[in-house]
């Protein structure tokens, strides 16, 4: 394959990613899909609908990933989530911090983009601070702290850290067959839980979960199949086109914030190019804005007071640090990562929920009347 073909393939990957995330941004704007909202709805209103949306999306993503892997459409071991190095402490601490931060900042990484598309100026500030915090955690002084503390505690497995690889060695069952079986069992368990409540059965709820799950699978296929070159003519090595990690990627909204800011600030540097993650950020904002404008729900919104400002600044900082430390956000680890059945993602998922719960308790205590006053 010559350079012209690689260039054309790269553009196809980017346009495909943009189309998927434009659609996803529109869906999230219309349905209110939000992982932070899922936890807060349970805690504040005892409503489980948005949590079931999230779990339905997880189930669809797991089943879809397993089927694509079984039919050799993608290689399940080519993502960052399935390495043999299990950074369990980083996953726990990072996910809890991210969960806490997303409550203070009024939404996770994906919700921030959706809110920007709806005219929320607070989310613009969250985007900038989260991106800066994430960049510092990847390459700056926060990164030095992370690498020399949390990342020093890990387990090195004899296999990739996904459940099919681990259990294949124990059971003697072929990995591909075991992955299909586990993917169907675990995925349909999430789907069954989501659909178990009759009250959940509305077009909006079901479509939200199913379409978000399909979007995760679609980007896996775009980066892992459409963007896969078995032999780059320049290096004679396999390559996944226009991904920041150099590996197969699906959606995540922490590191791509940092890469987006890096591209904007260093745009004249020709080594800085559009990637799957950066394109996904743009697609989410524009898709959300399109729906907000068409439904006349677009409105400017800013901070209420100094405390509201402080909460969003602190929350964005925690999300940037926590998301990079945990190797992803509630979409990156909580959907894309968990679709691979990786141990790190299975550890991070309850961490996000617990961190959000702690933040909601904190805000509840802040709002409680002082008995001494």
Secondary structure, 3 states (H helix, E strand, C coil): CCHHHHHHHHHHHHHHHHHHHHHHHHHHHHHCCCHHHHHHHHHHHCCCHHHHHHHHHHHHHHHHHHHHHHCCCCCCCCCHHHCCEECHHHHHHHHHHHHHHHHHCCCCHHHHHHHHHCCEHHHHHHHHHHHHHHHHHHHCHHHHHHHHCHHHCCEECCCCCEHHHHHHHHHCCCHHHHHHHHHHHHHHHHHHHHHCCHHHCCHHHHHHHHHHHHHHHHHHHHHHHHCEECCCCCCCCCEECCCCCCCCCCCCCCHHHHHHHHHHHCCCCCCCCCCHHHHHHHHHHHHHHHHHHHCCCCCCECCCCHHHHHHHHHHHHHHHHHHHHCCCCCCHHHHHHHHCCEHHHHHHHHHHHHHHHHHHHHHHHHHCCCCCC
